Amino acid sequence: MAVVGKAKEAEAKQMLSSLGETQQAYYLENAKFADKLENLDIVFSGYYYNYEEPVIITNSPYPGVKQGAIAVNSLENNTREYQLGVYYNSKSFLLVLCQSLSPNQNAQAPNISDGECINSTKVQ
């Protein structure tokens, strides 16, 4: 992966980090995760990425939500996709950031907090 591509990917990592923090605050105030970006009261814009609406995880014993960053022109920009999972378990939050294996592939966070990224790799 070229250095320029990695620099462009910083946009997705930073925005997903902010969305993860905002989802945690929303959960503490509302006892649920936000199912729409507009409910999070966060202003952002992306140049290299589009940000998906939150996906509430329903097939898990604990509440969770996924937030995705979809690369714009991933092959041209040499950027990978990302998905963040935010999970609430026993009065604490856990975040898992997953990165696609290469440009033009999907990243998918696990459906449970201790699961593995699906067709992608966990970012440490």
Backbone as a chain_set.jsonl record, in Angstrom:
{"seq": "MAVVGKAKEAEAKQMLSSLGETQQAYYLENAKFADKLENLDIVFSGYYYNYEEPVIITNSPYPGVKQGAIAVNSLENNTREYQLGVYYNSKSFLLVLCQSLSPNQNAQAPNISDGECINSTKVQ", "coords": {"N": [[0.859, -1.176, 0.0], [0.646, 2.139, -0.915], [2.207, 5.073, 0.48], [0.735, 7.412, 0.158], [-1.878, 6.443, -0.199], [-2.307, 5.343, 2.345], [-2.243, 7.669, 3.873], [-4.558, 8.915, 2.977], [-6.41, 7.154, 3.979], [-6.454, 7.813, 6.625], [-8.446, 9.665, 7.0], [-10.846, 8.133, 7.127], [-10.374, 6.551, 9.417], [-10.153, 8.503, 11.434], [-12.706, 9.738, 11.31], [-14.423, 7.566, 11.85], [-13.583, 6.981, 14.42], [-14.482, 9.281, 15.769], [-17.242, 8.982, 15.302], [-17.652, 6.611, 16.723], [-17.143, 7.432, 19.379], [-19.199, 9.291, 19.65], [-21.437, 7.65, 19.336], [-21.233, 6.164, 21.689], [-21.733, 8.129, 23.648], [-24.336, 8.805, 22.902], [-25.625, 6.398, 23.457], [-25.375, 6.26, 26.251], [-27.013, 8.371, 27.006], [-29.504, 7.691, 25.908], [-30.041, 4.983, 26.187], [-29.788, 3.297, 24.03], [-28.357, 2.669, 20.784], [-27.76, 5.088, 18.197], [-29.68, 5.052, 15.232], [-29.494, 6.512, 12.976], [-27.418, 8.778, 11.214], [-27.984, 11.496, 11.476], [-29.078, 11.689, 14.008], [-26.961, 11.766, 15.697], [-25.848, 14.243, 15.994], [-23.442, 15.265, 14.884], [-21.118, 16.892, 12.876], [-19.761, 16.365, 9.765], [-17.707, 15.784, 6.905], [-16.694, 13.975, 4.085], [-13.957, 13.378, 1.926], [-12.504, 11.362, 0.658], [-14.032, 9.259, 1.43], [-17.329, 7.885, 1.893], [-19.854, 7.862, 4.354], [-21.667, 5.396, 5.936], [-25.086, 4.917, 6.997], [-25.802, 4.139, 10.415], [-25.81, 0.696, 11.441], [-27.786, -1.235, 13.321], [-26.981, -3.836, 15.495], [-28.652, -6.776, 15.764], [-28.673, -9.492, 16.248], [-27.318, -10.384, 18.578], [-26.27, -11.014, 21.955], [-25.76, -8.712, 23.37], [-26.113, -5.122, 23.151], [-25.258, -3.433, 20.096], [-23.647, -1.619, 17.396], [-22.874, -0.888, 13.992], [-20.666, 1.05, 12.017], [-19.874, 2.254, 8.881], [-17.217, 3.082, 6.583], [-17.044, 3.89, 3.366], [-14.969, 3.648, 0.671], [-14.344, 6.151, -1.751], [-13.873, 5.843, -5.141], [-11.962, 3.689, -4.801], [-9.953, 2.076, -6.031], [-8.572, 3.868, -7.695], [-7.754, 5.779, -5.8], [-6.364, 4.16, -4.138], [-7.308, 3.136, -1.653], [-8.607, 1.503, 1.242], [-11.6, -0.049, 2.596], [-13.482, 0.527, 5.636], [-14.968, -0.624, 8.696], [-16.538, 0.04, 11.715], [-17.255, -1.481, 14.762], [-19.299, -0.959, 17.535], [-19.8, -1.864, 20.784], [-21.79, -2.673, 23.641], [-21.327, -3.899, 26.806], [-21.935, -5.133, 29.877], [-21.774, -2.64, 31.336], [-19.656, -1.383, 30.045], [-17.896, -0.235, 27.129], [-16.839, -1.566, 23.985], [-14.78, -1.239, 21.201], [-14.305, -2.182, 17.838], [-12.329, -2.007, 15.073], [-12.4, -2.661, 11.698], [-10.655, -3.448, 8.696], [-10.649, -3.533, 5.175], [-9.126, -6.077, 3.158], [-7.9, -5.295, 0.822], [-7.987, -2.594, -1.642], [-11.249, -1.829, -2.954], [-12.664, -3.885, -1.762], [-14.939, -5.176, 0.713], [-15.237, -4.304, 4.194], [-16.086, -5.767, 7.266], [-17.355, -5.476, 10.447], [-17.448, -7.563, 13.405], [-20.391, -9.346, 14.613], [-20.599, -9.712, 17.277], [-18.979, -8.65, 20.29], [-16.564, -9.992, 20.885], [-15.959, -11.236, 18.568], [-14.551, -12.05, 15.304], [-13.261, -9.955, 12.683], [-15.013, -9.836, 9.595], [-14.142, -11.172, 6.556], [-12.079, -9.327, 6.488], [-9.56, -7.408, 8.233], [-8.567, -6.868, 11.636], [-7.904, -3.686, 12.961], [-5.317, -2.534, 14.901]], "CA": [[0.0, 0.0, 0.0], [1.444, 3.361, -1.024], [2.111, 6.008, 1.601], [-0.356, 8.35, -0.136], [-3.126, 5.739, 0.103], [-2.432, 5.249, 3.803], [-2.579, 9.004, 4.379], [-5.976, 9.144, 2.658], [-7.2, 6.306, 4.873], [-6.538, 8.46, 7.939], [-9.767, 10.307, 7.063], [-11.838, 7.154, 7.584], [-10.073, 6.161, 10.795], [-10.484, 9.625, 12.315], [-14.154, 9.938, 11.354], [-15.039, 6.442, 12.557], [-13.275, 7.172, 15.837], [-15.431, 10.289, 16.259], [-18.575, 8.374, 15.308], [-17.684, 5.656, 17.829], [-17.284, 8.188, 20.63], [-20.533, 9.895, 19.666], [-22.392, 6.56, 19.578], [-21.168, 5.836, 23.115], [-22.442, 9.187, 24.374], [-25.755, 8.663, 22.574], [-26.126, 5.235, 24.193], [-25.478, 6.607, 27.675], [-28.137, 9.292, 27.178], [-30.765, 7.168, 25.373], [-30.108, 3.535, 26.421], [-29.773, 2.612, 22.735], [-27.484, 3.303, 19.805], [-28.447, 5.854, 17.154], [-29.841, 4.315, 13.983], [-29.335, 7.465, 11.874], [-26.323, 9.719, 11.439], [-28.519, 12.8, 11.901], [-29.362, 11.64, 15.445], [-25.712, 11.862, 16.454], [-25.451, 15.654, 16.139], [-22.031, 15.42, 14.543], [-20.956, 17.456, 11.542], [-18.567, 15.86, 9.108], [-17.771, 15.582, 5.464], [-15.582, 13.159, 3.652], [-13.488, 13.569, 0.562], [-12.124, 10.057, 0.133], [-14.956, 8.247, 1.945], [-18.723, 8.144, 2.249], [-20.123, 7.212, 5.636], [-22.963, 4.716, 5.92], [-25.976, 5.029, 8.149], [-25.516, 3.09, 11.399], [-26.535, -0.575, 11.357], [-27.956, -1.785, 14.664], [-26.769, -5.284, 15.563], [-29.822, -7.353, 16.433], [-28.49, -10.923, 16.533], [-26.255, -10.472, 19.573], [-26.822, -10.914, 23.311], [-25.522, -7.364, 23.887], [-26.342, -4.093, 22.133], [-24.127, -3.038, 19.269], [-23.922, -0.873, 16.171], [-21.757, -0.841, 13.047], [-20.541, 2.277, 11.228], [-18.969, 1.963, 7.78], [-16.596, 4.099, 5.737], [-16.932, 3.308, 2.037], [-14.002, 4.42, -0.104], [-14.729, 6.722, -3.042], [-12.825, 5.521, -6.126], [-10.948, 2.992, -4.004], [-8.812, 1.62, -6.83], [-7.829, 5.06, -8.125], [-7.153, 6.412, -4.623], [-5.631, 3.128, -3.403], [-7.812, 3.185, -0.277], [-9.394, 0.358, 1.688], [-12.817, 0.272, 3.331], [-13.437, 0.301, 7.074], [-16.213, -0.675, 9.45], [-16.337, 0.067, 13.157], [-18.295, -2.045, 15.614], [-19.341, -0.41, 18.892], [-20.558, -2.839, 21.56], [-21.971, -2.348, 25.055], [-21.381, -5.157, 27.53], [-21.672, -5.03, 31.316], [-21.416, -1.267, 31.715], [-18.469, -0.878, 29.36], [-17.947, -0.272, 25.672], [-15.708, -2.122, 23.259], [-14.789, -0.848, 19.8], [-13.493, -3.013, 16.958], [-12.207, -1.409, 13.749], [-12.003, -3.64, 10.691], [-10.146, -2.849, 7.466], [-10.665, -4.489, 4.072], [-7.808, -6.627, 2.858], [-7.34, -4.537, -0.297], [-8.975, -1.666, -2.195], [-12.42, -2.36, -3.662], [-13.255, -4.986, -1.008], [-15.702, -4.742, 1.882], [-14.813, -4.622, 5.56], [-17.269, -5.978, 8.099], [-17.109, -5.696, 11.87], [-18.166, -8.735, 13.913], [-21.715, -9.127, 15.201], [-20.442, -9.769, 18.731], [-17.79, -7.892, 20.672], [-15.342, -10.796, 20.878], [-15.879, -11.927, 17.288], [-13.501, -11.68, 14.357], [-13.673, -9.189, 11.512], [-15.489, -10.721, 8.537], [-13.473, -10.883, 5.288], [-11.273, -8.122, 6.704], [-8.619, -7.576, 9.331], [-8.73, -5.944, 12.755], [-6.89, -2.641, 13.077], [-4.915, -2.419, 16.306]], "C": [[0.9, 1.232, 0.0], [1.203, 4.277, 0.168], [0.951, 6.977, 1.391], [-1.704, 7.707, 0.174], [-3.361, 5.641, 1.597], [-2.791, 6.593, 4.411], [-4.049, 9.319, 4.125], [-6.871, 8.337, 3.592], [-7.332, 6.9, 6.268], [-7.875, 9.171, 8.106], [-10.798, 9.353, 7.648], [-11.61, 6.782, 9.042], [-10.46, 7.258, 11.776], [-11.996, 9.798, 12.44], [-14.841, 8.794, 12.094], [-14.746, 6.506, 14.048], [-14.246, 8.175, 16.455], [-16.846, 9.732, 16.322], [-18.708, 7.371, 16.446], [-17.865, 6.341, 19.17], [-18.684, 8.787, 20.755], [-21.604, 8.838, 19.901], [-22.394, 6.171, 21.057], [-21.931, 6.864, 23.943], [-23.945, 9.087, 24.142], [-26.361, 7.504, 23.37], [-26.317, 5.565, 25.674], [-26.67, 7.524, 27.951], [-29.485, 8.669, 26.835], [-30.996, 5.676, 25.599], [-30.285, 2.743, 25.125], [-28.792, 3.349, 21.834], [-28.324, 4.045, 18.776], [-28.52, 5.025, 15.88], [-29.764, 5.22, 12.757], [-28.203, 8.423, 12.217], [-26.833, 11.052, 11.967], [-28.838, 12.833, 13.39], [-28.118, 11.851, 16.301], [-25.22, 13.291, 16.637], [-23.957, 15.855, 15.928], [-21.961, 15.924, 13.105], [-19.661, 16.914, 10.954], [-18.793, 15.826, 7.612], [-16.538, 14.79, 5.078], [-15.22, 13.456, 2.212], [-13.177, 12.215, -0.084], [-13.087, 8.947, 0.536], [-16.371, 8.793, 2.066], [-19.003, 7.33, 3.506], [-21.548, 6.691, 5.661], [-23.79, 5.071, 7.145], [-25.628, 3.907, 9.127], [-26.38, 1.844, 11.163], [-26.587, -1.152, 12.768], [-27.785, -3.302, 14.603], [-27.905, -5.886, 16.38], [-29.631, -8.808, 16.83], [-27.338, -11.159, 17.5], [-26.867, -10.367, 20.965], [-26.659, -9.525, 23.925], [-25.734, -6.344, 22.777], [-25.067, -3.757, 21.36], [-24.587, -2.293, 18.037], [-22.669, -0.914, 15.3], [-21.83, 0.46, 12.254], [-19.513, 2.007, 10.138], [-18.443, 3.191, 7.072], [-16.319, 3.44, 4.39], [-16.041, 4.206, 1.183], [-14.599, 4.892, -1.426], [-13.572, 6.458, -4.002], [-11.65, 4.791, -5.472], [-9.739, 2.528, -4.814], [-7.943, 2.791, -7.263], [-7.082, 5.709, -6.956], [-6.309, 5.456, -3.791], [-5.996, 3.145, -1.917], [-8.681, 1.969, 0.012], [-10.63, 0.839, 2.439], [-12.664, -0.122, 4.79], [-14.844, 0.15, 7.62], [-15.861, -0.785, 10.93], [-17.527, -0.584, 13.839], [-18.179, -1.436, 16.997], [-20.279, -1.309, 19.686], [-20.641, -2.393, 23.014], [-22.185, -3.646, 25.81], [-21.012, -4.906, 28.992], [-21.099, -3.675, 31.731], [-20.107, -0.767, 31.115], [-18.651, -1.029, 27.851], [-16.69, -0.928, 25.128], [-15.861, -1.704, 21.805], [-13.853, -1.753, 19.021], [-13.506, -2.364, 15.578], [-11.664, -2.452, 12.784], [-11.659, -2.924, 9.388], [-10.177, -3.909, 6.371], [-9.237, -4.917, 3.742], [-7.114, -5.885, 1.721], [-8.397, -3.554, -0.803], [-10.083, -2.417, -2.94], [-12.969, -3.638, -3.033], [-13.978, -4.417, 0.202], [-14.994, -5.115, 3.174], [-16.08, -4.803, 6.374], [-16.843, -6.294, 9.527], [-17.904, -6.913, 12.339], [-19.519, -8.36, 14.511], [-21.691, -9.212, 16.721], [-19.08, -9.177, 19.092], [-16.5, -8.7, 20.639], [-15.193, -11.607, 19.595], [-14.735, -11.41, 16.431], [-14.088, -10.82, 13.243], [-14.008, -10.173, 10.392], [-14.879, -10.276, 7.21], [-12.643, -9.604, 5.351], [-10.372, -8.38, 7.904], [-8.835, -6.51, 10.398], [-7.566, -4.961, 12.786], [-6.579, -2.468, 14.551], [-4.775, -0.983, 16.72]], "O": [[1.808, 1.345, 0.823], [0.137, 4.257, 0.783], [0.257, 7.326, 2.346], [-2.58, 8.353, 0.748], [-4.482, 5.833, 2.068], [-3.564, 6.651, 5.367], [-4.709, 9.924, 4.969], [-7.96, 8.781, 3.954], [-8.234, 6.523, 7.016], [-8.387, 9.274, 9.22], [-11.539, 9.718, 8.561], [-12.563, 6.707, 9.817], [-11.03, 6.979, 12.831], [-12.513, 9.984, 13.542], [-15.752, 9.035, 12.886], [-15.588, 6.118, 14.857], [-14.771, 7.943, 17.543], [-17.57, 9.98, 17.286], [-19.764, 7.287, 17.073], [-18.649, 5.888, 20.005], [-19.276, 8.787, 21.834], [-22.584, 9.102, 20.598], [-23.451, 5.881, 21.617], [-22.691, 6.5, 24.841], [-24.735, 9.261, 25.069], [-27.47, 7.614, 23.892], [-27.322, 5.181, 26.273], [-27.268, 7.454, 29.024], [-30.506, 9.063, 27.398], [-32.052, 5.158, 25.235], [-30.86, 1.655, 25.126], [-28.441, 4.501, 22.087], [-29.467, 3.671, 18.514], [-27.548, 4.377, 15.492], [-29.945, 4.759, 11.63], [-28.047, 8.829, 13.369], [-26.188, 11.673, 12.812], [-28.865, 13.912, 13.982], [-28.223, 12.088, 17.504], [-24.26, 13.519, 17.373], [-23.296, 16.538, 16.71], [-22.67, 15.429, 12.228], [-18.6, 16.997, 11.573], [-19.925, 15.838, 7.13], [-15.474, 14.931, 5.681], [-16.085, 13.75, 1.386], [-13.546, 11.964, -1.231], [-12.98, 7.823, 0.046], [-16.586, 9.981, 2.304], [-18.454, 6.244, 3.693], [-22.506, 7.432, 5.44], [-23.262, 5.47, 8.183], [-25.202, 2.833, 8.703], [-27.532, 1.942, 10.74], [-25.557, -1.512, 13.338], [-28.38, -3.967, 13.755], [-28.094, -5.542, 17.547], [-30.368, -9.309, 17.679], [-26.489, -12.022, 17.275], [-27.885, -9.696, 21.138], [-27.343, -9.193, 24.893], [-25.557, -6.657, 21.6], [-23.96, -3.795, 21.897], [-25.763, -2.328, 17.675], [-21.548, -0.968, 15.806], [-22.909, 0.911, 11.871], [-18.398, 1.578, 10.434], [-19.128, 4.209, 6.969], [-15.474, 2.552, 4.281], [-16.334, 5.387, 1.0], [-15.27, 4.134, -2.127], [-12.428, 6.807, -3.714], [-10.5, 5.217, -5.576], [-8.613, 2.583, -4.321], [-6.716, 2.714, -7.203], [-5.934, 6.132, -7.096], [-5.623, 5.872, -2.857], [-5.127, 3.164, -1.045], [-9.394, 1.473, -0.86], [-10.699, 1.992, 2.866], [-11.847, -0.973, 5.145], [-15.796, 0.717, 7.083], [-15.015, -1.582, 11.336], [-18.676, -0.271, 13.528], [-17.092, -1.396, 17.573], [-21.433, -1.495, 19.3], [-19.7, -1.813, 23.555], [-23.104, -4.407, 25.506], [-19.886, -4.507, 29.29], [-20.065, -3.597, 32.396], [-19.514, 0.179, 31.633], [-19.448, -1.838, 27.376], [-15.62, -0.856, 25.732], [-16.949, -1.804, 21.239], [-12.75, -2.06, 19.472], [-14.568, -2.19, 14.981], [-10.612, -3.047, 13.016], [-12.287, -1.93, 9.025], [-9.779, -5.051, 6.6], [-8.276, -4.2, 4.018], [-5.885, -5.847, 1.659], [-9.569, -3.662, -0.441], [-9.864, -3.501, -3.48], [-13.669, -4.399, -3.702], [-13.673, -3.317, 0.66], [-14.257, -6.099, 3.243], [-17.047, -4.065, 6.187], [-16.089, -7.232, 9.785], [-18.922, -7.257, 11.738], [-19.757, -7.206, 14.868], [-22.657, -8.827, 17.38], [-18.147, -9.205, 18.289], [-15.435, -8.136, 20.386], [-14.402, -12.549, 19.535], [-14.047, -10.456, 16.792], [-15.265, -10.944, 12.903], [-13.365, -11.214, 10.256], [-15.074, -9.138, 6.785], [-12.529, -8.885, 4.358], [-10.423, -9.449, 8.512], [-9.237, -5.387, 10.094], [-6.403, -5.345, 12.655], [-7.486, -2.277, 15.361], [-4.443, -0.703, 17.872]]}, "num_chains": 1, "name": "protein.A"}
